[in-house]
Amino acid sequence: MTYEQKLDAVRKMLLQDWDPIGVRDEPAAQDEYDAYLPAVLHLLQVRAPVDEVARCLTDITTLEMGLSDVEERDRAVAARLLALRLDRA
């Protein structure tokens, strides 16, 4: 899987499963979370623990977006992201 394919897999999951601002059905907002893709993908590629990936998502939600956190959602999405096994070549 190429780097771009990995980014696309993370993009889709963030938009469909995480989506803290609710833009998944907005065609013009399909790239809304692209700024966060490299950081999330890096954590997946270095096999960060689920808690670290979840904390990254929570920090994005609270610190970057200024929204309330939903730790249960972030942990569930982190587990699904890790299940993609993007640490493989």
PDB file of N, CA, C and O in Angstrom:
ATOM      1  N   MET A   1       0.846  -1.173   0.000  1.00  0.00           N
ATOM      2  CA  MET A   1       0.000   0.000   0.000  1.00  0.00           C
ATOM      3  C   MET A   1       0.894   1.239   0.000  1.00  0.00           C
ATOM      4  O   MET A   1       1.824   1.342   0.800  1.00  0.00           O
ATOM      5  N   THR A   2       0.609   2.168  -0.893  1.00  0.00           N
ATOM      6  CA  THR A   2       1.404   3.389  -0.970  1.00  0.00           C
ATOM      7  C   THR A   2       1.035   4.340   0.175  1.00  0.00           C
ATOM      8  O   THR A   2       0.019   4.166   0.849  1.00  0.00           O
ATOM      9  N   TYR A   3       1.884   5.341   0.372  1.00  0.00           N
ATOM     10  CA  TYR A   3       1.617   6.347   1.401  1.00  0.00           C
ATOM     11  C   TYR A   3       0.280   7.035   1.135  1.00  0.00           C
ATOM     12  O   TYR A   3      -0.500   7.261   2.060  1.00  0.00           O
ATOM     13  N   GLU A   4       0.019   7.366  -0.117  1.00  0.00           N
ATOM     14  CA  GLU A   4      -1.242   8.029  -0.471  1.00  0.00           C
ATOM     15  C   GLU A   4      -2.441   7.132  -0.184  1.00  0.00           C
ATOM     16  O   GLU A   4      -3.479   7.615   0.266  1.00  0.00           O
ATOM     17  N   GLN A   5      -2.311   5.845  -0.437  1.00  0.00           N
ATOM     18  CA  GLN A   5      -3.398   4.912  -0.135  1.00  0.00           C
ATOM     19  C   GLN A   5      -3.639   4.824   1.371  1.00  0.00           C
ATOM     20  O   GLN A   5      -4.780   4.723   1.823  1.00  0.00           O
ATOM     21  N   LYS A   6      -2.558   4.862   2.138  1.00  0.00           N
ATOM     22  CA  LYS A   6      -2.692   4.844   3.596  1.00  0.00           C
ATOM     23  C   LYS A   6      -3.377   6.115   4.086  1.00  0.00           C
ATOM     24  O   LYS A   6      -4.262   6.063   4.940  1.00  0.00           O
ATOM     25  N   LEU A   7      -2.962   7.260   3.538  1.00  0.00           N
ATOM     26  CA  LEU A   7      -3.615   8.519   3.905  1.00  0.00           C
ATOM     27  C   LEU A   7      -5.102   8.466   3.578  1.00  0.00           C
ATOM     28  O   LEU A   7      -5.932   8.927   4.361  1.00  0.00           O
ATOM     29  N   ASP A   8      -5.436   7.904   2.423  1.00  0.00           N
ATOM     30  CA  ASP A   8      -6.834   7.813   2.016  1.00  0.00           C
ATOM     31  C   ASP A   8      -7.633   6.923   2.963  1.00  0.00           C
ATOM     32  O   ASP A   8      -8.780   7.231   3.285  1.00  0.00           O
ATOM     33  N   ALA A   9      -7.035   5.824   3.410  1.00  0.00           N
ATOM     34  CA  ALA A   9      -7.718   4.930   4.354  1.00  0.00           C
ATOM     35  C   ALA A   9      -7.997   5.645   5.673  1.00  0.00           C
ATOM     36  O   ALA A   9      -9.081   5.512   6.241  1.00  0.00           O
ATOM     37  N   VAL A  10      -7.015   6.404   6.156  1.00  0.00           N
ATOM     38  CA  VAL A  10      -7.200   7.162   7.401  1.00  0.00           C
ATOM     39  C   VAL A  10      -8.230   8.266   7.181  1.00  0.00           C
ATOM     40  O   VAL A  10      -9.095   8.482   8.030  1.00  0.00           O
ATOM     41  N   ARG A  11      -8.147   8.964   6.052  1.00  0.00           N
ATOM     42  CA  ARG A  11      -9.102  10.033   5.724  1.00  0.00           C
ATOM     43  C   ARG A  11     -10.538   9.503   5.788  1.00  0.00           C
ATOM     44  O   ARG A  11     -11.411  10.117   6.402  1.00  0.00           O
ATOM     45  N   LYS A  12     -10.764   8.374   5.154  1.00  0.00           N
ATOM     46  CA  LYS A  12     -12.114   7.806   5.129  1.00  0.00           C
ATOM     47  C   LYS A  12     -12.605   7.459   6.530  1.00  0.00           C
ATOM     48  O   LYS A  12     -13.761   7.711   6.867  1.00  0.00           O
ATOM     49  N   MET A  13     -11.733   6.884   7.340  1.00  0.00           N
ATOM     50  CA  MET A  13     -12.157   6.497   8.679  1.00  0.00           C
ATOM     51  C   MET A  13     -12.410   7.721   9.561  1.00  0.00           C
ATOM     52  O   MET A  13     -13.373   7.745  10.327  1.00  0.00           O
ATOM     53  N   LEU A  14     -11.554   8.729   9.455  1.00  0.00           N
ATOM     54  CA  LEU A  14     -11.786   9.936  10.251  1.00  0.00           C
ATOM     55  C   LEU A  14     -13.104  10.591   9.853  1.00  0.00           C
ATOM     56  O   LEU A  14     -13.852  11.065  10.708  1.00  0.00           O
ATOM     57  N   LEU A  15     -13.379  10.614   8.579  1.00  0.00           N
ATOM     58  CA  LEU A  15     -14.599  11.261   8.104  1.00  0.00           C
ATOM     59  C   LEU A  15     -15.846  10.448   8.438  1.00  0.00           C
ATOM     60  O   LEU A  15     -16.858  11.014   8.852  1.00  0.00           O
ATOM     61  N   GLN A  16     -15.787   9.146   8.267  1.00  0.00           N
ATOM     62  CA  GLN A  16     -16.972   8.319   8.483  1.00  0.00           C
ATOM     63  C   GLN A  16     -17.202   7.932   9.941  1.00  0.00           C
ATOM     64  O   GLN A  16     -18.343   7.909  10.404  1.00  0.00           O
ATOM     65  N   ASP A  17     -16.133   7.630  10.663  1.00  0.00           N
ATOM     66  CA  ASP A  17     -16.277   7.087  12.016  1.00  0.00           C
ATOM     67  C   ASP A  17     -16.005   8.101  13.124  1.00  0.00           C
ATOM     68  O   ASP A  17     -16.614   8.028  14.192  1.00  0.00           O
ATOM     69  N   TRP A  18     -15.108   9.034  12.882  1.00  0.00           N
ATOM     70  CA  TRP A  18     -14.711   9.982  13.931  1.00  0.00           C
ATOM     71  C   TRP A  18     -15.547  11.254  13.809  1.00  0.00           C
ATOM     72  O   TRP A  18     -16.371  11.514  14.685  1.00  0.00           O
ATOM     73  N   ASP A  19     -15.373  12.039  12.778  1.00  0.00           N
ATOM     74  CA  ASP A  19     -16.177  13.198  12.380  1.00  0.00           C
ATOM     75  C   ASP A  19     -16.746  14.035  13.532  1.00  0.00           C
ATOM     76  O   ASP A  19     -17.965  14.105  13.689  1.00  0.00           O
ATOM     77  N   PRO A  20     -15.892  14.668  14.336  1.00  0.00           N
ATOM     78  CA  PRO A  20     -16.392  15.416  15.493  1.00  0.00           C
ATOM     79  C   PRO A  20     -17.244  16.639  15.155  1.00  0.00           C
ATOM     80  O   PRO A  20     -18.001  17.110  16.003  1.00  0.00           O
ATOM     81  N   ILE A  21     -17.133  17.155  13.940  1.00  0.00           N
ATOM     82  CA  ILE A  21     -17.950  18.330  13.603  1.00  0.00           C
ATOM     83  C   ILE A  21     -19.115  17.994  12.669  1.00  0.00           C
ATOM     84  O   ILE A  21     -19.855  18.886  12.254  1.00  0.00           O
ATOM     85  N   GLY A  22     -19.277  16.723  12.340  1.00  0.00           N
ATOM     86  CA  GLY A  22     -20.447  16.287  11.588  1.00  0.00           C
ATOM     87  C   GLY A  22     -20.514  16.729  10.141  1.00  0.00           C
ATOM     88  O   GLY A  22     -21.549  17.216   9.688  1.00  0.00           O
ATOM     89  N   VAL A  23     -19.410  16.562   9.403  1.00  0.00           N
ATOM     90  CA  VAL A  23     -19.392  16.986   7.999  1.00  0.00           C
ATOM     91  C   VAL A  23     -19.346  15.822   7.012  1.00  0.00           C
ATOM     92  O   VAL A  23     -19.158  16.041   5.815  1.00  0.00           O
ATOM     93  N   ARG A  24     -19.513  14.601   7.486  1.00  0.00           N
ATOM     94  CA  ARG A  24     -19.342  13.431   6.608  1.00  0.00           C
ATOM     95  C   ARG A  24     -20.214  13.467   5.362  1.00  0.00           C
ATOM     96  O   ARG A  24     -19.824  12.929   4.325  1.00  0.00           O
ATOM     97  N   ASP A  25     -21.377  14.084   5.440  1.00  0.00           N
ATOM     98  CA  ASP A  25     -22.294  14.106   4.300  1.00  0.00           C
ATOM     99  C   ASP A  25     -22.203  15.386   3.469  1.00  0.00           C
ATOM    100  O   ASP A  25     -23.013  15.603   2.567  1.00  0.00           O
ATOM    101  N   GLU A  26     -21.230  16.220   3.770  1.00  0.00           N
ATOM    102  CA  GLU A  26     -21.035  17.473   3.037  1.00  0.00           C
ATOM    103  C   GLU A  26     -19.973  17.275   1.953  1.00  0.00           C
ATOM    104  O   GLU A  26     -18.793  17.153   2.279  1.00  0.00           O
ATOM    105  N   PRO A  27     -20.356  17.240   0.682  1.00  0.00           N
ATOM    106  CA  PRO A  27     -19.382  17.005  -0.387  1.00  0.00           C
ATOM    107  C   PRO A  27     -18.202  17.980  -0.375  1.00  0.00           C
ATOM    108  O   PRO A  27     -17.077  17.586  -0.683  1.00  0.00           O
ATOM    109  N   ALA A  28     -18.441  19.226  -0.028  1.00  0.00           N
ATOM    110  CA  ALA A  28     -17.372  20.223  -0.042  1.00  0.00           C
ATOM    111  C   ALA A  28     -16.421  20.088   1.139  1.00  0.00           C
ATOM    112  O   ALA A  28     -15.387  20.755   1.174  1.00  0.00           O
ATOM    113  N   ALA A  29     -16.750  19.241   2.103  1.00  0.00           N
ATOM    114  CA  ALA A  29     -15.931  19.124   3.317  1.00  0.00           C
ATOM    115  C   ALA A  29     -15.222  17.777   3.428  1.00  0.00           C
ATOM    116  O   ALA A  29     -14.809  17.388   4.521  1.00  0.00           O
ATOM    117  N   GLN A  30     -15.079  17.076   2.338  1.00  0.00           N
ATOM    118  CA  GLN A  30     -14.476  15.752   2.392  1.00  0.00           C
ATOM    119  C   GLN A  30     -13.000  15.785   2.775  1.00  0.00           C
ATOM    120  O   GLN A  30     -12.435  14.755   3.144  1.00  0.00           O
ATOM    121  N   ASP A  31     -12.374  16.948   2.693  1.00  0.00           N
ATOM    122  CA  ASP A  31     -10.968  17.088   3.083  1.00  0.00           C
ATOM    123  C   ASP A  31     -10.826  17.811   4.430  1.00  0.00           C
ATOM    124  O   ASP A  31      -9.737  18.272   4.772  1.00  0.00           O
ATOM    125  N   GLU A  32     -11.898  17.908   5.178  1.00  0.00           N
ATOM    126  CA  GLU A  32     -11.932  18.692   6.418  1.00  0.00           C
ATOM    127  C   GLU A  32     -10.857  18.289   7.419  1.00  0.00           C
ATOM    128  O   GLU A  32     -10.312  19.147   8.113  1.00  0.00           O
ATOM    129  N   TYR A  33     -10.543  17.001   7.505  1.00  0.00           N
ATOM    130  CA  TYR A  33      -9.595  16.524   8.511  1.00  0.00           C
ATOM    131  C   TYR A  33      -8.208  16.218   7.936  1.00  0.00           C
ATOM    132  O   TYR A  33      -7.371  15.625   8.617  1.00  0.00           O
ATOM    133  N   ASP A  34      -7.967  16.617   6.700  1.00  0.00           N
ATOM    134  CA  ASP A  34      -6.694  16.295   6.043  1.00  0.00           C
ATOM    135  C   ASP A  34      -5.475  16.833   6.779  1.00  0.00           C
ATOM    136  O   ASP A  34      -4.408  16.221   6.720  1.00  0.00           O
ATOM    137  N   ALA A  35      -5.604  17.945   7.460  1.00  0.00           N
ATOM    138  CA  ALA A  35      -4.455  18.511   8.184  1.00  0.00           C
ATOM    139  C   ALA A  35      -3.963  17.576   9.286  1.00  0.00           C
ATOM    140  O   ALA A  35      -2.807  17.662   9.698  1.00  0.00           O
ATOM    141  N   TYR A  36      -4.816  16.699   9.758  1.00  0.00           N
ATOM    142  CA  TYR A  36      -4.467  15.798  10.856  1.00  0.00           C
ATOM    143  C   TYR A  36      -3.977  14.433  10.374  1.00  0.00           C
ATOM    144  O   TYR A  36      -3.483  13.641  11.177  1.00  0.00           O
ATOM    145  N   LEU A  37      -4.102  14.151   9.096  1.00  0.00           N
ATOM    146  CA  LEU A  37      -3.747  12.832   8.560  1.00  0.00           C
ATOM    147  C   LEU A  37      -2.300  12.430   8.816  1.00  0.00           C
ATOM    148  O   LEU A  37      -2.070  11.315   9.286  1.00  0.00           O
ATOM    149  N   PRO A  38      -1.308  13.279   8.532  1.00  0.00           N
ATOM    150  CA  PRO A  38       0.080  12.845   8.733  1.00  0.00           C
ATOM    151  C   PRO A  38       0.382  12.440  10.174  1.00  0.00           C
ATOM    152  O   PRO A  38       1.066  11.443  10.403  1.00  0.00           O
ATOM    153  N   ALA A  39      -0.112  13.192  11.137  1.00  0.00           N
ATOM    154  CA  ALA A  39       0.159  12.866  12.544  1.00  0.00           C
ATOM    155  C   ALA A  39      -0.487  11.547  12.938  1.00  0.00           C
ATOM    156  O   ALA A  39       0.136  10.725  13.610  1.00  0.00           O
ATOM    157  N   VAL A  40      -1.721  11.343  12.527  1.00  0.00           N
ATOM    158  CA  VAL A  40      -2.418  10.097  12.861  1.00  0.00           C
ATOM    159  C   VAL A  40      -1.749   8.922  12.163  1.00  0.00           C
ATOM    160  O   VAL A  40      -1.519   7.884  12.784  1.00  0.00           O
ATOM    161  N   LEU A  41      -1.435   9.070  10.882  1.00  0.00           N
ATOM    162  CA  LEU A  41      -0.792   7.979  10.157  1.00  0.00           C
ATOM    163  C   LEU A  41       0.562   7.640  10.764  1.00  0.00           C
ATOM    164  O   LEU A  41       0.926   6.468  10.853  1.00  0.00           O
ATOM    165  N   HIS A  42       1.304   8.649  11.178  1.00  0.00           N
ATOM    166  CA  HIS A  42       2.600   8.391  11.812  1.00  0.00           C
ATOM    167  C   HIS A  42       2.424   7.504  13.043  1.00  0.00           C
ATOM    168  O   HIS A  42       3.167   6.539  13.221  1.00  0.00           O
ATOM    169  N   LEU A  43       1.458   7.819  13.881  1.00  0.00           N
ATOM    170  CA  LEU A  43       1.220   6.999  15.074  1.00  0.00           C
ATOM    171  C   LEU A  43       0.888   5.557  14.699  1.00  0.00           C
ATOM    172  O   LEU A  43       1.325   4.618  15.364  1.00  0.00           O
ATOM    173  N   LEU A  44       0.121   5.393  13.639  1.00  0.00           N
ATOM    174  CA  LEU A  44      -0.237   4.039  13.205  1.00  0.00           C
ATOM    175  C   LEU A  44       0.979   3.293  12.674  1.00  0.00           C
ATOM    176  O   LEU A  44       1.145   2.100  12.928  1.00  0.00           O
ATOM    177  N   GLN A  45       1.823   3.998  11.941  1.00  0.00           N
ATOM    178  CA  GLN A  45       2.991   3.354  11.344  1.00  0.00           C
ATOM    179  C   GLN A  45       4.038   2.957  12.375  1.00  0.00           C
ATOM    180  O   GLN A  45       4.791   2.008  12.156  1.00  0.00           O
ATOM    181  N   VAL A  46       4.095   3.672  13.495  1.00  0.00           N
ATOM    182  CA  VAL A  46       5.063   3.311  14.541  1.00  0.00           C
ATOM    183  C   VAL A  46       4.432   2.399  15.593  1.00  0.00           C
ATOM    184  O   VAL A  46       5.019   2.129  16.640  1.00  0.00           O
ATOM    185  N   ARG A  47       3.230   1.936  15.288  1.00  0.00           N
ATOM    186  CA  ARG A  47       2.510   1.005  16.173  1.00  0.00           C
ATOM    187  C   ARG A  47       2.286   1.584  17.563  1.00  0.00           C
ATOM    188  O   ARG A  47       2.473   0.899  18.569  1.00  0.00           O
ATOM    189  N   ALA A  48       1.891   2.822  17.609  1.00  0.00           N
ATOM    190  CA  ALA A  48       1.578   3.454  18.894  1.00  0.00           C
ATOM    191  C   ALA A  48       0.424   2.695  19.546  1.00  0.00           C
ATOM    192  O   ALA A  48      -0.431   2.146  18.852  1.00  0.00           O
ATOM    193  N   PRO A  49       0.401   2.665  20.869  1.00  0.00           N
ATOM    194  CA  PRO A  49      -0.705   1.987  21.547  1.00  0.00           C
ATOM    195  C   PRO A  49      -2.035   2.714  21.320  1.00  0.00           C
ATOM    196  O   PRO A  49      -2.066   3.908  21.022  1.00  0.00           O
ATOM    197  N   VAL A  50      -3.101   1.985  21.465  1.00  0.00           N
ATOM    198  CA  VAL A  50      -4.432   2.543  21.229  1.00  0.00           C
ATOM    199  C   VAL A  50      -4.679   3.789  22.070  1.00  0.00           C
ATOM    200  O   VAL A  50      -5.319   4.731  21.603  1.00  0.00           O
ATOM    201  N   ASP A  51      -4.186   3.807  23.296  1.00  0.00           N
ATOM    202  CA  ASP A  51      -4.383   4.980  24.154  1.00  0.00           C
ATOM    203  C   ASP A  51      -3.722   6.225  23.574  1.00  0.00           C
ATOM    204  O   ASP A  51      -4.261   7.326  23.690  1.00  0.00           O
ATOM    205  N   GLU A  52      -2.565   6.058  22.955  1.00  0.00           N
ATOM    206  CA  GLU A  52      -1.855   7.202  22.368  1.00  0.00           C
ATOM    207  C   GLU A  52      -2.581   7.727  21.129  1.00  0.00           C
ATOM    208  O   GLU A  52      -2.690   8.937  20.931  1.00  0.00           O
ATOM    209  N   VAL A  53      -3.072   6.818  20.308  1.00  0.00           N
ATOM    210  CA  VAL A  53      -3.829   7.234  19.124  1.00  0.00           C
ATOM    211  C   VAL A  53      -5.127   7.920  19.555  1.00  0.00           C
ATOM    212  O   VAL A  53      -5.507   8.947  18.993  1.00  0.00           O
ATOM    213  N   ALA A  54      -5.797   7.356  20.543  1.00  0.00           N
ATOM    214  CA  ALA A  54      -7.031   7.964  21.055  1.00  0.00           C
ATOM    215  C   ALA A  54      -6.754   9.346  21.633  1.00  0.00           C
ATOM    216  O   ALA A  54      -7.536  10.272  21.416  1.00  0.00           O
ATOM    217  N   ARG A  55      -5.656   9.497  22.363  1.00  0.00           N
ATOM    218  CA  ARG A  55      -5.296  10.790  22.946  1.00  0.00           C
ATOM    219  C   ARG A  55      -5.047  11.809  21.842  1.00  0.00           C
ATOM    220  O   ARG A  55      -5.426  12.973  21.981  1.00  0.00           O
ATOM    221  N   CYS A  56      -4.421  11.394  20.755  1.00  0.00           N
ATOM    222  CA  CYS A  56      -4.192  12.286  19.616  1.00  0.00           C
ATOM    223  C   CYS A  56      -5.529  12.794  19.073  1.00  0.00           C
ATOM    224  O   CYS A  56      -5.687  13.991  18.829  1.00  0.00           O
ATOM    225  N   LEU A  57      -6.480  11.895  18.886  1.00  0.00           N
ATOM    226  CA  LEU A  57      -7.795  12.289  18.381  1.00  0.00           C
ATOM    227  C   LEU A  57      -8.503  13.224  19.364  1.00  0.00           C
ATOM    228  O   LEU A  57      -9.126  14.206  18.959  1.00  0.00           O
ATOM    229  N   THR A  58      -8.403  12.915  20.641  1.00  0.00           N
ATOM    230  CA  THR A  58      -9.017  13.763  21.664  1.00  0.00           C
ATOM    231  C   THR A  58      -8.371  15.145  21.687  1.00  0.00           C
ATOM    232  O   THR A  58      -9.063  16.156  21.805  1.00  0.00           O
ATOM    233  N   ASP A  59      -7.044  15.187  21.572  1.00  0.00           N
ATOM    234  CA  ASP A  59      -6.341  16.478  21.550  1.00  0.00           C
ATOM    235  C   ASP A  59      -6.742  17.309  20.334  1.00  0.00           C
ATOM    236  O   ASP A  59      -6.909  18.524  20.436  1.00  0.00           O
ATOM    237  N   ILE A  60      -6.893  16.661  19.200  1.00  0.00           N
ATOM    238  CA  ILE A  60      -7.341  17.384  18.005  1.00  0.00           C
ATOM    239  C   ILE A  60      -8.720  17.981  18.261  1.00  0.00           C
ATOM    240  O   ILE A  60      -8.972  19.147  17.956  1.00  0.00           O
ATOM    241  N   THR A  61      -9.606  17.168  18.823  1.00  0.00           N
ATOM    242  CA  THR A  61     -10.973  17.621  19.082  1.00  0.00           C
ATOM    243  C   THR A  61     -11.007  18.788  20.058  1.00  0.00           C
ATOM    244  O   THR A  61     -11.700  19.778  19.824  1.00  0.00           O
ATOM    245  N   THR A  62     -10.264  18.673  21.145  1.00  0.00           N
ATOM    246  CA  THR A  62     -10.354  19.686  22.202  1.00  0.00           C
ATOM    247  C   THR A  62      -9.420  20.868  21.984  1.00  0.00           C
ATOM    248  O   THR A  62      -9.835  22.019  22.116  1.00  0.00           O
ATOM    249  N   LEU A  63      -8.170  20.597  21.654  1.00  0.00           N
ATOM    250  CA  LEU A  63      -7.178  21.668  21.543  1.00  0.00           C
ATOM    251  C   LEU A  63      -7.209  22.374  20.196  1.00  0.00           C
ATOM    252  O   LEU A  63      -7.090  23.598  20.134  1.00  0.00           O
ATOM    253  N   GLU A  64      -7.367  21.621  19.127  1.00  0.00           N
ATOM    254  CA  GLU A  64      -7.352  22.215  17.785  1.00  0.00           C
ATOM    255  C   GLU A  64      -8.720  22.778  17.396  1.00  0.00           C
ATOM    256  O   GLU A  64      -8.815  23.858  16.812  1.00  0.00           O
ATOM    257  N   MET A  65      -9.780  22.030  17.728  1.00  0.00           N
ATOM    258  CA  MET A  65     -11.125  22.424  17.302  1.00  0.00           C
ATOM    259  C   MET A  65     -11.910  23.154  18.379  1.00  0.00           C
ATOM    260  O   MET A  65     -12.911  23.807  18.084  1.00  0.00           O
ATOM    261  N   GLY A  66     -11.464  23.047  19.623  1.00  0.00           N
ATOM    262  CA  GLY A  66     -12.162  23.705  20.715  1.00  0.00           C
ATOM    263  C   GLY A  66     -13.495  23.074  21.076  1.00  0.00           C
ATOM    264  O   GLY A  66     -14.378  23.741  21.616  1.00  0.00           O
ATOM    265  N   LEU A  67     -13.642  21.788  20.780  1.00  0.00           N
ATOM    266  CA  LEU A  67     -14.884  21.076  21.073  1.00  0.00           C
ATOM    267  C   LEU A  67     -14.735  20.236  22.331  1.00  0.00           C
ATOM    268  O   LEU A  67     -13.627  20.025  22.824  1.00  0.00           O
ATOM    269  N   SER A  68     -15.849  19.763  22.840  1.00  0.00           N
ATOM    270  CA  SER A  68     -15.819  18.831  23.966  1.00  0.00           C
ATOM    271  C   SER A  68     -15.325  17.481  23.469  1.00  0.00           C
ATOM    272  O   SER A  68     -15.569  17.096  22.326  1.00  0.00           O
ATOM    273  N   ASP A  69     -14.627  16.769  24.346  1.00  0.00           N
ATOM    274  CA  ASP A  69     -14.110  15.466  23.942  1.00  0.00           C
ATOM    275  C   ASP A  69     -15.180  14.388  24.096  1.00  0.00           C
ATOM    276  O   ASP A  69     -16.115  14.506  24.889  1.00  0.00           O
ATOM    277  N   VAL A  70     -15.004  13.348  23.313  1.00  0.00           N
ATOM    278  CA  VAL A  70     -15.830  12.150  23.398  1.00  0.00           C
ATOM    279  C   VAL A  70     -14.837  10.994  23.423  1.00  0.00           C
ATOM    280  O   VAL A  70     -14.595  10.338  22.410  1.00  0.00           O
ATOM    281  N   GLU A  71     -14.269  10.760  24.602  1.00  0.00           N
ATOM    282  CA  GLU A  71     -13.181   9.795  24.720  1.00  0.00           C
ATOM    283  C   GLU A  71     -13.571   8.399  24.267  1.00  0.00           C
ATOM    284  O   GLU A  71     -12.747   7.684  23.697  1.00  0.00           O
ATOM    285  N   GLU A  72     -14.814   7.997  24.509  1.00  0.00           N
ATOM    286  CA  GLU A  72     -15.238   6.658  24.088  1.00  0.00           C
ATOM    287  C   GLU A  72     -15.176   6.531  22.568  1.00  0.00           C
ATOM    288  O   GLU A  72     -14.709   5.521  22.041  1.00  0.00           O
ATOM    289  N   ARG A  73     -15.648   7.557  21.872  1.00  0.00           N
ATOM    290  CA  ARG A  73     -15.594   7.554  20.411  1.00  0.00           C
ATOM    291  C   ARG A  73     -14.146   7.540  19.933  1.00  0.00           C
ATOM    292  O   ARG A  73     -13.793   6.784  19.028  1.00  0.00           O
ATOM    293  N   ASP A  74     -13.312   8.374  20.541  1.00  0.00           N
ATOM    294  CA  ASP A  74     -11.921   8.467  20.120  1.00  0.00           C
ATOM    295  C   ASP A  74     -11.195   7.144  20.317  1.00  0.00           C
ATOM    296  O   ASP A  74     -10.400   6.740  19.469  1.00  0.00           O
ATOM    297  N   ARG A  75     -11.459   6.476  21.417  1.00  0.00           N
ATOM    298  CA  ARG A  75     -10.815   5.184  21.674  1.00  0.00           C
ATOM    299  C   ARG A  75     -11.309   4.123  20.684  1.00  0.00           C
ATOM    300  O   ARG A  75     -10.517   3.321  20.190  1.00  0.00           O
ATOM    301  N   ALA A  76     -12.600   4.118  20.395  1.00  0.00           N
ATOM    302  CA  ALA A  76     -13.148   3.148  19.441  1.00  0.00           C
ATOM    303  C   ALA A  76     -12.573   3.372  18.043  1.00  0.00           C
ATOM    304  O   ALA A  76     -12.219   2.416  17.354  1.00  0.00           O
ATOM    305  N   VAL A  77     -12.482   4.623  17.632  1.00  0.00           N
ATOM    306  CA  VAL A  77     -11.912   4.934  16.311  1.00  0.00           C
ATOM    307  C   VAL A  77     -10.428   4.595  16.289  1.00  0.00           C
ATOM    308  O   VAL A  77      -9.932   4.078  15.288  1.00  0.00           O
ATOM    309  N   ALA A  78      -9.719   4.873  17.362  1.00  0.00           N
ATOM    310  CA  ALA A  78      -8.294   4.530  17.438  1.00  0.00           C
ATOM    311  C   ALA A  78      -8.099   3.028  17.263  1.00  0.00           C
ATOM    312  O   ALA A  78      -7.190   2.599  16.553  1.00  0.00           O
ATOM    313  N   ALA A  79      -8.934   2.239  17.895  1.00  0.00           N
ATOM    314  CA  ALA A  79      -8.831   0.781  17.762  1.00  0.00           C
ATOM    315  C   ALA A  79      -9.106   0.351  16.326  1.00  0.00           C
ATOM    316  O   ALA A  79      -8.423  -0.532  15.807  1.00  0.00           O
ATOM    317  N   ARG A  80     -10.097   0.963  15.677  1.00  0.00           N
ATOM    318  CA  ARG A  80     -10.392   0.617  14.279  1.00  0.00           C
ATOM    319  C   ARG A  80      -9.260   1.054  13.351  1.00  0.00           C
ATOM    320  O   ARG A  80      -8.925   0.347  12.400  1.00  0.00           O
ATOM    321  N   LEU A  81      -8.670   2.220  13.628  1.00  0.00           N
ATOM    322  CA  LEU A  81      -7.530   2.669  12.824  1.00  0.00           C
ATOM    323  C   LEU A  81      -6.362   1.697  12.951  1.00  0.00           C
ATOM    324  O   LEU A  81      -5.739   1.337  11.952  1.00  0.00           O
ATOM    325  N   LEU A  82      -6.067   1.277  14.165  1.00  0.00           N
ATOM    326  CA  LEU A  82      -4.966   0.329  14.370  1.00  0.00           C
ATOM    327  C   LEU A  82      -5.252  -1.003  13.692  1.00  0.00           C
ATOM    328  O   LEU A  82      -4.328  -1.681  13.245  1.00  0.00           O
ATOM    329  N   ALA A  83      -6.516  -1.381  13.612  1.00  0.00           N
ATOM    330  CA  ALA A  83      -6.891  -2.637  12.962  1.00  0.00           C
ATOM    331  C   ALA A  83      -6.627  -2.607  11.455  1.00  0.00           C
ATOM    332  O   ALA A  83      -6.570  -3.657  10.813  1.00  0.00           O
ATOM    333  N   LEU A  84      -6.466  -1.409  10.891  1.00  0.00           N
ATOM    334  CA  LEU A  84      -6.140  -1.308   9.465  1.00  0.00           C
ATOM    335  C   LEU A  84      -4.744  -1.842   9.158  1.00  0.00           C
ATOM    336  O   LEU A  84      -4.431  -2.165   8.012  1.00  0.00           O
ATOM    337  N   ARG A  85      -3.913  -1.931  10.188  1.00  0.00           N
ATOM    338  CA  ARG A  85      -2.537  -2.433  10.058  1.00  0.00           C
ATOM    339  C   ARG A  85      -1.734  -1.646   9.022  1.00  0.00           C
ATOM    340  O   ARG A  85      -1.109  -2.228   8.135  1.00  0.00           O
ATOM    341  N   LEU A  86      -1.759  -0.332   9.142  1.00  0.00           N
ATOM    342  CA  LEU A  86      -1.038   0.527   8.213  1.00  0.00           C
ATOM    343  C   LEU A  86       0.445   0.607   8.526  1.00  0.00           C
ATOM    344  O   LEU A  86       1.183   1.341   7.868  1.00  0.00           O
ATOM    345  N   ASP A  87       0.887  -0.149   9.532  1.00  0.00           N
ATOM    346  CA  ASP A  87       2.313  -0.209   9.839  1.00  0.00           C
ATOM    347  C   ASP A  87       3.039  -1.130   8.868  1.00  0.00           C
ATOM    348  O   ASP A  87       4.269  -1.172   8.849  1.00  0.00           O
ATOM    349  N   ARG A  88       2.293  -1.856   8.075  1.00  0.00           N
ATOM    350  CA  ARG A  88       2.895  -2.775   7.098  1.00  0.00           C
ATOM    351  C   ARG A  88       3.254  -2.018   5.825  1.00  0.00           C
ATOM    352  O   ARG A  88       2.659  -0.990   5.504  1.00  0.00           O
ATOM    353  N   ALA A  89       4.219  -2.540   5.123  1.00  0.00           N
ATOM    354  CA  ALA A  89       4.665  -1.905   3.872  1.00  0.00           C
ATOM    355  C   ALA A  89       3.602  -1.966   2.804  1.00  0.00           C
ATOM    356  O   ALA A  89       3.814  -1.479   1.694  1.00  0.00           O
TER     357      ALA A  89
END
